[in-house]
Amino acid sequence: MSKEHIQDVILQSLQEYFDDLDGQKPTDVYNMIMRTVEKPVLMAVMAHAKNNQSHAAEMLGINRNTLRKKLLEHGLL
C-alpha cells in the first residue's frame, strides 16, 4: 500500500464523517483524528518491531520514553 493510498483512505473517511454530521459543526477534528490513528499505528509498529520499544521508537522517529508514554495512554502496555 502506498502513502498516497493511505491518504486517499483518510480523505474518504473524513468526507464520510463530515457527511454523517448532517450539518452539525465539527469540533476538535485534529485531535480526534490523531487519537483515532495513533493506536493502530502503535500496534502495527510494535508488532513489526516484535515489541522491541527501542526499535519501534526508531521506526516512528520518536524518543523511546515518548513511545512508552503513548503505549500506556492507549492501554498497550
mmCIF file as gemmi writes it, N, C-alpha and C atoms, coordinates in Angstrom:
data_model
loop_
_atom_site.group_PDB
_atom_site.id
_atom_site.type_symbol
_atom_site.label_atom_id
_atom_site.label_alt_id
_atom_site.label_comp_id
_atom_site.label_asym_id
_atom_site.label_entity_id
_atom_site.label_seq_id
_atom_site.pdbx_PDB_ins_code
_atom_site.Cartn_x
_atom_site.Cartn_y
_atom_site.Cartn_z
_atom_site.occupancy
_atom_site.B_iso_or_equiv
_atom_site.pdbx_formal_charge
_atom_site.auth_seq_id
_atom_site.auth_asym_id
_atom_site.pdbx_PDB_model_num
ATOM 1 N N . MET Axp A 1 ? 0.842 -1.17 0 1 0 ? 1 A 1
ATOM 2 C CA . MET Axp A 1 ? 0 0 0 1 0 ? 1 A 1
ATOM 3 C C . MET Axp A 1 ? 0.889 1.237 0 1 0 ? 1 A 1
ATOM 4 N N . SER Axp A 2 ? 0.573 2.169 -0.842 1 0 ? 2 A 1
ATOM 5 C CA . SER Axp A 2 ? 1.383 3.375 -0.953 1 0 ? 2 A 1
ATOM 6 C C . SER Axp A 2 ? 0.91 4.45 0.027 1 0 ? 2 A 1
ATOM 7 N N . LYS Axp A 3 ? 1.771 5.417 0.246 1 0 ? 3 A 1
ATOM 8 C CA . LYS Axp A 3 ? 1.434 6.556 1.093 1 0 ? 3 A 1
ATOM 9 C C . LYS Axp A 3 ? 0.214 7.286 0.521 1 0 ? 3 A 1
ATOM 10 N N . GLU Axp A 4 ? 0.151 7.378 -0.803 1 0 ? 4 A 1
ATOM 11 C CA . GLU Axp A 4 ? -0.973 8.045 -1.452 1 0 ? 4 A 1
ATOM 12 C C . GLU Axp A 4 ? -2.285 7.304 -1.187 1 0 ? 4 A 1
ATOM 13 N N . HIS Axp A 5 ? -2.231 5.969 -1.184 1 0 ? 5 A 1
ATOM 14 C CA . HIS Axp A 5 ? -3.44 5.192 -0.918 1 0 ? 5 A 1
ATOM 15 C C . HIS Axp A 5 ? -3.927 5.429 0.513 1 0 ? 5 A 1
ATOM 16 N N . ILE Axp A 6 ? -3.005 5.473 1.441 1 0 ? 6 A 1
ATOM 17 C CA . ILE Axp A 6 ? -3.371 5.743 2.835 1 0 ? 6 A 1
ATOM 18 C C . ILE Axp A 6 ? -4.021 7.125 2.931 1 0 ? 6 A 1
ATOM 19 N N . GLN Axp A 7 ? -3.456 8.104 2.249 1 0 ? 7 A 1
ATOM 20 C CA . GLN Axp A 7 ? -4.032 9.449 2.255 1 0 ? 7 A 1
ATOM 21 C C . GLN Axp A 7 ? -5.441 9.44 1.67 1 0 ? 7 A 1
ATOM 22 N N . ASP Axp A 8 ? -5.633 8.683 0.586 1 0 ? 8 A 1
ATOM 23 C CA . ASP Axp A 8 ? -6.961 8.59 -0.032 1 0 ? 8 A 1
ATOM 24 C C . ASP Axp A 8 ? -7.98 7.99 0.928 1 0 ? 8 A 1
ATOM 25 N N . VAL Axp A 9 ? -7.57 6.949 1.657 1 0 ? 9 A 1
ATOM 26 C CA . VAL Axp A 9 ? -8.474 6.317 2.623 1 0 ? 9 A 1
ATOM 27 C C . VAL Axp A 9 ? -8.852 7.307 3.729 1 0 ? 9 A 1
ATOM 28 N N . ILE Axp A 10 ? -7.883 8.069 4.2 1 0 ? 10 A 1
ATOM 29 C CA . ILE Axp A 10 ? -8.152 9.056 5.244 1 0 ? 10 A 1
ATOM 30 C C . ILE Axp A 10 ? -9.087 10.147 4.722 1 0 ? 10 A 1
ATOM 31 N N . LEU Axp A 11 ? -8.828 10.632 3.518 1 0 ? 11 A 1
ATOM 32 C CA . LEU Axp A 11 ? -9.7 11.656 2.939 1 0 ? 11 A 1
ATOM 33 C C . LEU Axp A 11 ? -11.129 11.149 2.784 1 0 ? 11 A 1
ATOM 34 N N . GLN Axp A 12 ? -11.281 9.942 2.304 1 0 ? 12 A 1
ATOM 35 C CA . GLN Axp A 12 ? -12.602 9.36 2.131 1 0 ? 12 A 1
ATOM 36 C C . GLN Axp A 12 ? -13.309 9.2 3.483 1 0 ? 12 A 1
ATOM 37 N N . SER Axp A 13 ? -12.579 8.727 4.474 1 0 ? 13 A 1
ATOM 38 C CA . SER Axp A 13 ? -13.155 8.556 5.81 1 0 ? 13 A 1
ATOM 39 C C . SER Axp A 13 ? -13.597 9.889 6.403 1 0 ? 13 A 1
ATOM 40 N N . LEU Axp A 14 ? -12.774 10.917 6.224 1 0 ? 14 A 1
ATOM 41 C CA . LEU Axp A 14 ? -13.143 12.242 6.737 1 0 ? 14 A 1
ATOM 42 C C . LEU Axp A 14 ? -14.364 12.796 6.019 1 0 ? 14 A 1
ATOM 43 N N . GLN Axp A 15 ? -14.45 12.599 4.711 1 0 ? 15 A 1
ATOM 44 C CA . GLN Axp A 15 ? -15.619 13.064 3.978 1 0 ? 15 A 1
ATOM 45 C C . GLN Axp A 15 ? -16.88 12.373 4.477 1 0 ? 15 A 1
ATOM 46 N N . GLU Axp A 16 ? -16.785 11.073 4.723 1 0 ? 16 A 1
ATOM 47 C CA . GLU Axp A 16 ? -17.927 10.334 5.272 1 0 ? 16 A 1
ATOM 48 C C . GLU Axp A 16 ? -18.287 10.841 6.668 1 0 ? 16 A 1
ATOM 49 N N . TYR Axp A 17 ? -17.269 11.153 7.465 1 0 ? 17 A 1
ATOM 50 C CA . TYR Axp A 17 ? -17.502 11.7 8.808 1 0 ? 17 A 1
ATOM 51 C C . TYR Axp A 17 ? -18.263 13.02 8.713 1 0 ? 17 A 1
ATOM 52 N N . PHE Axp A 18 ? -17.793 13.922 7.844 1 0 ? 18 A 1
ATOM 53 C CA . PHE Axp A 18 ? -18.458 15.218 7.681 1 0 ? 18 A 1
ATOM 54 C C . PHE Axp A 18 ? -19.881 15.039 7.143 1 0 ? 18 A 1
ATOM 55 N N . ASP Axp A 19 ? -20.062 14.126 6.209 1 0 ? 19 A 1
ATOM 56 C CA . ASP Axp A 19 ? -21.407 13.854 5.675 1 0 ? 19 A 1
ATOM 57 C C . ASP Axp A 19 ? -22.33 13.344 6.778 1 0 ? 19 A 1
ATOM 58 N N . ASP Axp A 20 ? -21.817 12.493 7.647 1 0 ? 20 A 1
ATOM 59 C CA . ASP Axp A 20 ? -22.617 11.927 8.735 1 0 ? 20 A 1
ATOM 60 C C . ASP Axp A 20 ? -23.024 12.973 9.773 1 0 ? 20 A 1
ATOM 61 N N . LEU Axp A 21 ? -22.275 14.072 9.837 1 0 ? 21 A 1
ATOM 62 C CA . LEU Axp A 21 ? -22.624 15.127 10.785 1 0 ? 21 A 1
ATOM 63 C C . LEU Axp A 21 ? -23.941 15.804 10.409 1 0 ? 21 A 1
ATOM 64 N N . ASP Axp A 22 ? -24.319 15.697 9.149 1 0 ? 22 A 1
ATOM 65 C CA . ASP Axp A 22 ? -25.602 16.213 8.675 1 0 ? 22 A 1
ATOM 66 C C . ASP Axp A 22 ? -25.82 17.667 9.079 1 0 ? 22 A 1
ATOM 67 N N . GLY Axp A 23 ? -24.824 18.488 8.809 1 0 ? 23 A 1
ATOM 68 C CA . GLY Axp A 23 ? -24.95 19.916 9.068 1 0 ? 23 A 1
ATOM 69 C C . GLY Axp A 23 ? -24.446 20.372 10.418 1 0 ? 23 A 1
ATOM 70 N N . GLN Axp A 24 ? -24.174 19.456 11.33 1 0 ? 24 A 1
ATOM 71 C CA . GLN Axp A 24 ? -23.639 19.858 12.631 1 0 ? 24 A 1
ATOM 72 C C . GLN Axp A 24 ? -22.203 20.342 12.45 1 0 ? 24 A 1
ATOM 73 N N . LYS Axp A 25 ? -21.806 21.275 13.285 1 0 ? 25 A 1
ATOM 74 C CA . LYS Axp A 25 ? -20.461 21.845 13.195 1 0 ? 25 A 1
ATOM 75 C C . LYS Axp A 25 ? -19.445 20.874 13.802 1 0 ? 25 A 1
ATOM 76 N N . PRO Axp A 26 ? -18.433 20.472 13.013 1 0 ? 26 A 1
ATOM 77 C CA . PRO Axp A 26 ? -17.395 19.598 13.569 1 0 ? 26 A 1
ATOM 78 C C . PRO Axp A 26 ? -16.485 20.385 14.514 1 0 ? 26 A 1
ATOM 79 N N . THR Axp A 27 ? -16.027 19.727 15.564 1 0 ? 27 A 1
ATOM 80 C CA . THR Axp A 27 ? -15.099 20.358 16.505 1 0 ? 27 A 1
ATOM 81 C C . THR Axp A 27 ? -13.986 19.379 16.849 1 0 ? 27 A 1
ATOM 82 N N . ASP Axp A 28 ? -12.832 19.924 17.142 1 0 ? 28 A 1
ATOM 83 C CA . ASP Axp A 28 ? -11.682 19.145 17.615 1 0 ? 28 A 1
ATOM 84 C C . ASP Axp A 28 ? -11.312 17.995 16.666 1 0 ? 28 A 1
ATOM 85 N N . VAL Axp A 29 ? -11.446 18.251 15.37 1 0 ? 29 A 1
ATOM 86 C CA . VAL Axp A 29 ? -11.207 17.216 14.361 1 0 ? 29 A 1
ATOM 87 C C . VAL Axp A 29 ? -9.758 16.727 14.404 1 0 ? 29 A 1
ATOM 88 N N . TYR Axp A 30 ? -8.823 17.633 14.532 1 0 ? 30 A 1
ATOM 89 C CA . TYR Axp A 30 ? -7.411 17.247 14.535 1 0 ? 30 A 1
ATOM 90 C C . TYR Axp A 30 ? -7.123 16.241 15.646 1 0 ? 30 A 1
ATOM 91 N N . ASN Axp A 31 ? -7.52 16.566 16.868 1 0 ? 31 A 1
ATOM 92 C CA . ASN Axp A 31 ? -7.263 15.663 17.998 1 0 ? 31 A 1
ATOM 93 C C . ASN Axp A 31 ? -8.002 14.344 17.835 1 0 ? 31 A 1
ATOM 94 N N . MET Axp A 32 ? -9.229 14.387 17.304 1 0 ? 32 A 1
ATOM 95 C CA . MET Axp A 32 ? -9.987 13.16 17.09 1 0 ? 32 A 1
ATOM 96 C C . MET Axp A 32 ? -9.24 12.236 16.119 1 0 ? 32 A 1
ATOM 97 N N . ILE Axp A 33 ? -8.75 12.804 15.027 1 0 ? 33 A 1
ATOM 98 C CA . ILE Axp A 33 ? -8.04 12.008 14.023 1 0 ? 33 A 1
ATOM 99 C C . ILE Axp A 33 ? -6.736 11.454 14.604 1 0 ? 33 A 1
ATOM 100 N N . MET Axp A 34 ? -5.99 12.285 15.286 1 0 ? 34 A 1
ATOM 101 C CA . MET Axp A 34 ? -4.703 11.837 15.829 1 0 ? 34 A 1
ATOM 102 C C . MET Axp A 34 ? -4.91 10.71 16.834 1 0 ? 34 A 1
ATOM 103 N N . ARG Axp A 35 ? -5.893 10.833 17.699 1 0 ? 35 A 1
ATOM 104 C CA . ARG Axp A 35 ? -6.159 9.777 18.69 1 0 ? 35 A 1
ATOM 105 C C . ARG Axp A 35 ? -6.656 8.503 18.009 1 0 ? 35 A 1
ATOM 106 N N . THR Axp A 36 ? -7.458 8.663 16.974 1 0 ? 36 A 1
ATOM 107 C CA . THR Axp A 36 ? -8.02 7.51 16.275 1 0 ? 36 A 1
ATOM 108 C C . THR Axp A 36 ? -6.948 6.748 15.511 1 0 ? 36 A 1
ATOM 109 N N . VAL Axp A 37 ? -6.029 7.466 14.913 1 0 ? 37 A 1
ATOM 110 C CA . VAL Axp A 37 ? -4.994 6.855 14.073 1 0 ? 37 A 1
ATOM 111 C C . VAL Axp A 37 ? -3.818 6.354 14.905 1 0 ? 37 A 1
ATOM 112 N N . GLU Axp A 38 ? -3.525 7.035 16.001 1 0 ? 38 A 1
ATOM 113 C CA . GLU Axp A 38 ? -2.318 6.735 16.766 1 0 ? 38 A 1
ATOM 114 C C . GLU Axp A 38 ? -2.282 5.3 17.3 1 0 ? 38 A 1
ATOM 115 N N . LYS Axp A 39 ? -3.389 4.816 17.858 1 0 ? 39 A 1
ATOM 116 C CA . LYS Axp A 39 ? -3.378 3.478 18.457 1 0 ? 39 A 1
ATOM 117 C C . LYS Axp A 39 ? -3.08 2.387 17.434 1 0 ? 39 A 1
ATOM 118 N N . PRO Axp A 40 ? -3.771 2.332 16.287 1 0 ? 40 A 1
ATOM 119 C CA . PRO Axp A 40 ? -3.431 1.279 15.328 1 0 ? 40 A 1
ATOM 120 C C . PRO Axp A 40 ? -2.024 1.417 14.754 1 0 ? 40 A 1
ATOM 121 N N . VAL Axp A 41 ? -1.53 2.648 14.643 1 0 ? 41 A 1
ATOM 122 C CA . VAL Axp A 41 ? -0.146 2.84 14.183 1 0 ? 41 A 1
ATOM 123 C C . VAL Axp A 41 ? 0.814 2.233 15.202 1 0 ? 41 A 1
ATOM 124 N N . LEU Axp A 42 ? 0.592 2.532 16.47 1 0 ? 42 A 1
ATOM 125 C CA . LEU Axp A 42 ? 1.447 1.973 17.523 1 0 ? 42 A 1
ATOM 126 C C . LEU Axp A 42 ? 1.376 0.45 17.538 1 0 ? 42 A 1
ATOM 127 N N . MET Axp A 43 ? 0.181 -0.085 17.4 1 0 ? 43 A 1
ATOM 128 C CA . MET Axp A 43 ? 0.014 -1.538 17.4 1 0 ? 43 A 1
ATOM 129 C C . MET Axp A 43 ? 0.775 -2.182 16.238 1 0 ? 43 A 1
ATOM 130 N N . ALA Axp A 44 ? 0.652 -1.609 15.06 1 0 ? 44 A 1
ATOM 131 C CA . ALA Axp A 44 ? 1.305 -2.172 13.882 1 0 ? 44 A 1
ATOM 132 C C . ALA Axp A 44 ? 2.822 -2.075 13.984 1 0 ? 44 A 1
ATOM 133 N N . VAL Axp A 45 ? 3.321 -0.933 14.432 1 0 ? 45 A 1
ATOM 134 C CA . VAL Axp A 45 ? 4.768 -0.75 14.539 1 0 ? 45 A 1
ATOM 135 C C . VAL Axp A 45 ? 5.342 -1.656 15.63 1 0 ? 45 A 1
ATOM 136 N N . MET Axp A 46 ? 4.655 -1.754 16.748 1 0 ? 46 A 1
ATOM 137 C CA . MET Axp A 46 ? 5.137 -2.639 17.812 1 0 ? 46 A 1
ATOM 138 C C . MET Axp A 46 ? 5.167 -4.09 17.333 1 0 ? 46 A 1
ATOM 139 N N . ALA Axp A 47 ? 4.16 -4.507 16.604 1 0 ? 47 A 1
ATOM 140 C CA . ALA Axp A 47 ? 4.148 -5.874 16.07 1 0 ? 47 A 1
ATOM 141 C C . ALA Axp A 47 ? 5.301 -6.073 15.098 1 0 ? 47 A 1
ATOM 142 N N . HIS Axp A 48 ? 5.52 -5.098 14.232 1 0 ? 48 A 1
ATOM 143 C CA . HIS Axp A 48 ? 6.607 -5.203 13.254 1 0 ? 48 A 1
ATOM 144 C C . HIS Axp A 48 ? 7.975 -5.234 13.952 1 0 ? 48 A 1
ATOM 145 N N . ALA Axp A 49 ? 8.083 -4.499 15.061 1 0 ? 49 A 1
ATOM 146 C CA . ALA Axp A 49 ? 9.34 -4.448 15.826 1 0 ? 49 A 1
ATOM 147 C C . ALA Axp A 49 ? 9.42 -5.582 16.847 1 0 ? 49 A 1
ATOM 148 N N . LYS Axp A 50 ? 8.471 -6.512 16.784 1 0 ? 50 A 1
ATOM 149 C CA . LYS Axp A 50 ? 8.436 -7.651 17.719 1 0 ? 50 A 1
ATOM 150 C C . LYS Axp A 50 ? 8.458 -7.173 19.176 1 0 ? 50 A 1
ATOM 151 N N . ASN Axp A 51 ? 7.692 -6.099 19.425 1 0 ? 51 A 1
ATOM 152 C CA . ASN Axp A 51 ? 7.539 -5.489 20.757 1 0 ? 51 A 1
ATOM 153 C C . ASN Axp A 51 ? 8.819 -4.911 21.332 1 0 ? 51 A 1
ATOM 154 N N . ASN Axp A 52 ? 9.808 -4.68 20.506 1 0 ? 52 A 1
ATOM 155 C CA . ASN Axp A 52 ? 11.039 -4.028 20.951 1 0 ? 52 A 1
ATOM 156 C C . ASN Axp A 52 ? 10.803 -2.517 20.884 1 0 ? 52 A 1
ATOM 157 N N . GLN Axp A 53 ? 10.68 -1.909 22.055 1 0 ? 53 A 1
ATOM 158 C CA . GLN Axp A 53 ? 10.351 -0.484 22.11 1 0 ? 53 A 1
ATOM 159 C C . GLN Axp A 53 ? 11.422 0.401 21.486 1 0 ? 53 A 1
ATOM 160 N N . SER Axp A 54 ? 12.665 0.041 21.648 1 0 ? 54 A 1
ATOM 161 C CA . SER Axp A 54 ? 13.739 0.847 21.058 1 0 ? 54 A 1
ATOM 162 C C . SER Axp A 54 ? 13.648 0.839 19.539 1 0 ? 54 A 1
ATOM 163 N N . HIS Axp A 55 ? 13.418 -0.338 18.971 1 0 ? 55 A 1
ATOM 164 C CA . HIS Axp A 55 ? 13.287 -0.422 17.507 1 0 ? 55 A 1
ATOM 165 C C . HIS Axp A 55 ? 12.028 0.293 17.03 1 0 ? 55 A 1
ATOM 166 N N . ALA Axp A 56 ? 10.944 0.127 17.765 1 0 ? 56 A 1
ATOM 167 C CA . ALA Axp A 56 ? 9.689 0.777 17.387 1 0 ? 56 A 1
ATOM 168 C C . ALA Axp A 56 ? 9.828 2.297 17.439 1 0 ? 56 A 1
ATOM 169 N N . ALA Axp A 57 ? 10.458 2.802 18.487 1 0 ? 57 A 1
ATOM 170 C CA . ALA Axp A 57 ? 10.66 4.248 18.611 1 0 ? 57 A 1
ATOM 171 C C . ALA Axp A 57 ? 11.494 4.77 17.449 1 0 ? 57 A 1
ATOM 172 N N . GLU Axp A 58 ? 12.519 4.017 17.089 1 0 ? 58 A 1
ATOM 173 C CA . GLU Axp A 58 ? 13.367 4.416 15.958 1 0 ? 58 A 1
ATOM 174 C C . GLU Axp A 58 ? 12.556 4.439 14.663 1 0 ? 58 A 1
ATOM 175 N N . MET Axp A 59 ? 11.721 3.42 14.461 1 0 ? 59 A 1
ATOM 176 C CA . MET Axp A 59 ? 10.886 3.371 13.26 1 0 ? 59 A 1
ATOM 177 C C . MET Axp A 59 ? 9.934 4.561 13.206 1 0 ? 59 A 1
ATOM 178 N N . LEU Axp A 60 ? 9.401 4.934 14.347 1 0 ? 60 A 1
ATOM 179 C CA . LEU Axp A 60 ? 8.446 6.036 14.415 1 0 ? 60 A 1
ATOM 180 C C . LEU Axp A 60 ? 9.121 7.408 14.392 1 0 ? 60 A 1
ATOM 181 N N . GLY Axp A 61 ? 10.402 7.434 14.683 1 0 ? 61 A 1
ATOM 182 C CA . GLY Axp A 61 ? 11.117 8.712 14.73 1 0 ? 61 A 1
ATOM 183 C C . GLY Axp A 61 ? 10.816 9.5 15.991 1 0 ? 61 A 1
ATOM 184 N N . ILE Axp A 62 ? 10.546 8.764 17.089 1 0 ? 62 A 1
ATOM 185 C CA . ILE Axp A 62 ? 10.279 9.415 18.373 1 0 ? 62 A 1
ATOM 186 C C . ILE Axp A 62 ? 11.179 8.804 19.442 1 0 ? 62 A 1
ATOM 187 N N . ASN Axp A 63 ? 11.268 9.488 20.556 1 0 ? 63 A 1
ATOM 188 C CA . ASN Axp A 63 ? 12.05 9.033 21.697 1 0 ? 63 A 1
ATOM 189 C C . ASN Axp A 63 ? 11.377 7.811 22.32 1 0 ? 63 A 1
ATOM 190 N N . ARG Axp A 64 ? 12.16 6.887 22.838 1 0 ? 64 A 1
ATOM 191 C CA . ARG Axp A 64 ? 11.606 5.672 23.454 1 0 ? 64 A 1
ATOM 192 C C . ARG Axp A 64 ? 10.687 6.01 24.626 1 0 ? 64 A 1
ATOM 193 N N . ASN Axp A 65 ? 11.034 7.029 25.417 1 0 ? 65 A 1
ATOM 194 C CA . ASN Axp A 65 ? 10.176 7.426 26.543 1 0 ? 65 A 1
ATOM 195 C C . ASN Axp A 65 ? 8.827 7.956 26.043 1 0 ? 65 A 1
ATOM 196 N N . THR Axp A 66 ? 8.845 8.674 24.934 1 0 ? 66 A 1
ATOM 197 C CA . THR Axp A 66 ? 7.606 9.161 24.336 1 0 ? 66 A 1
ATOM 198 C C . THR Axp A 66 ? 6.76 7.99 23.859 1 0 ? 66 A 1
ATOM 199 N N . LEU Axp A 67 ? 7.404 7.012 23.235 1 0 ? 67 A 1
ATOM 200 C CA . LEU Axp A 67 ? 6.687 5.824 22.787 1 0 ? 67 A 1
ATOM 201 C C . LEU Axp A 67 ? 6.048 5.121 23.982 1 0 ? 67 A 1
ATOM 202 N N . ARG Axp A 68 ? 6.809 4.94 25.032 1 0 ? 68 A 1
ATOM 203 C CA . ARG Axp A 68 ? 6.291 4.253 26.217 1 0 ? 68 A 1
ATOM 204 C C . ARG Axp A 68 ? 5.081 4.991 26.783 1 0 ? 68 A 1
ATOM 205 N N . LYS Axp A 69 ? 5.148 6.316 26.842 1 0 ? 69 A 1
ATOM 206 C CA . LYS Axp A 69 ? 4.032 7.134 27.336 1 0 ? 69 A 1
ATOM 207 C C . LYS Axp A 69 ? 2.795 6.916 26.464 1 0 ? 69 A 1
ATOM 208 N N . LYS Axp A 70 ? 2.977 6.909 25.148 1 0 ? 70 A 1
ATOM 209 C CA . LYS Axp A 70 ? 1.86 6.722 24.235 1 0 ? 70 A 1
ATOM 210 C C . LYS Axp A 70 ? 1.28 5.309 24.342 1 0 ? 70 A 1
ATOM 211 N N . LEU Axp A 71 ? 2.138 4.318 24.517 1 0 ? 71 A 1
ATOM 212 C CA . LEU Axp A 71 ? 1.664 2.949 24.693 1 0 ? 71 A 1
ATOM 213 C C . LEU Axp A 71 ? 0.81 2.833 25.954 1 0 ? 71 A 1
ATOM 214 N N . LEU Axp A 72 ? 1.244 3.483 27.033 1 0 ? 72 A 1
ATOM 215 C CA . LEU Axp A 72 ? 0.482 3.474 28.27 1 0 ? 72 A 1
ATOM 216 C C . LEU Axp A 72 ? -0.858 4.205 28.095 1 0 ? 72 A 1
ATOM 217 N N . GLU Axp A 73 ? -0.847 5.349 27.406 1 0 ? 73 A 1
ATOM 218 C CA . GLU Axp A 73 ? -2.063 6.116 27.181 1 0 ? 73 A 1
ATOM 219 C C . GLU Axp A 73 ? -3.126 5.293 26.444 1 0 ? 73 A 1
ATOM 220 N N . HIS Axp A 74 ? -2.667 4.437 25.549 1 0 ? 74 A 1
ATOM 221 C CA . HIS Axp A 74 ? -3.585 3.649 24.735 1 0 ? 74 A 1
ATOM 222 C C . HIS Axp A 74 ? -3.835 2.258 25.305 1 0 ? 74 A 1
ATOM 223 N N . GLY Axp A 75 ? -3.321 1.995 26.497 1 0 ? 75 A 1
ATOM 224 C CA . GLY Axp A 75 ? -3.536 0.695 27.142 1 0 ? 75 A 1
ATOM 225 C C . GLY Axp A 75 ? -2.835 -0.438 26.425 1 0 ? 75 A 1
ATOM 226 N N . LEU Axp A 76 ? -1.708 -0.139 25.802 1 0 ? 76 A 1
ATOM 227 C CA . LEU Axp A 76 ? -0.971 -1.144 25.056 1 0 ? 76 A 1
ATOM 228 C C . LEU Axp A 76 ? 0.201 -1.726 25.847 1 0 ? 76 A 1
ATOM 229 N N . LEU Axp A 77 ? 0.345 -1.334 27.082 1 0 ? 77 A 1
ATOM 230 C CA . LEU Axp A 77 ? 1.363 -1.9 27.982 1 0 ? 77 A 1
ATOM 231 C C . LEU Axp A 77 ? 0.697 -2.47 29.213 1 0 ? 77 A 1
